[in-house]
Amino acid sequence: METRLGQSAAGRRALVIHHLRPVFDDAATAALIAAGYQIDRRFPIEGDALPHPDEGHDIALMHGSLADVTRPEDPGMAAEHRWIEAWWKTDRPYFGICHGFQLASMALGGRVGPPDHGQAEFGYYPLVSAQPDLVPDGLHVFQWHYYGADLPAGCERIAGSALYPNQIVRFGEKRLGVQFHPEMSLEGQRHLRATVPDWKTRAGVQPAHHQEELAAAHHKPMQDWFAGFLHNWLEEIEI
């Protein structure tokens, strides 16, 4: 039986922007499909052009990346900065994950970069909730970053962590971002650890065996929370 959300989203188009191959199952795109959105995947790293908002997408989801969002002199990154500036001139919903979170913060004037403490987050770390009705305090989530983002003026912090105060931010009425990776499967996590060569050299990272131990305890609670969080947001933005 189709839900109210599925009925309202049926026939709408979702732009899903990927930066990594291979593409593993992810909970964010799955939620859009379950809600009835038609998915249009774009891969800028493979030369795909990012569509102008006039091309008729109703919502945008931007995934994580290994690229440095603070290098707009890079042609590919410059194109993403131009795209989000154009998207922000619309009133359409946006959900940014990690790279997508940092790109949105920069578009609104926030500083993005490594923190003064020099500590990275690679593994499972607890959130410090500013809104426990939306995010349980102490929820462990999977992180893969060493850059943080300031809270832009007029935006709302929902949760942070001990090292990075801005982990979930409401960028506007219909726009959210998360610094961490609640969408990522265990297979995707293991692929990152196996293929990204320098993560072990970062200060503060959790060893691979410790990440696996924490995943056994915290991956499913993270997934369950994210499914409800994203469903509620998708219902909230429907008009």
Protein Blocks (a to p, Z undefined) as FASTA:
>chain_A
ZZfklmmmgopacddddfbdcddddfklmmmmmnopacddddfknopacddfklopabdc
ddddfbdfklmkbmklmmmmmmmmmmmmpccdcddehjlmmmmmmmnopacdddfklpac
edjdddddfblmlocghiacddddfbdcdddehiacfbdcfklmblbdcfbfkbccdfbl
fkbcfklmmmmmmmmmklmmpghiacfklmmmmmmmmmmmmmmmmmmmmmmmmmmmpZZ
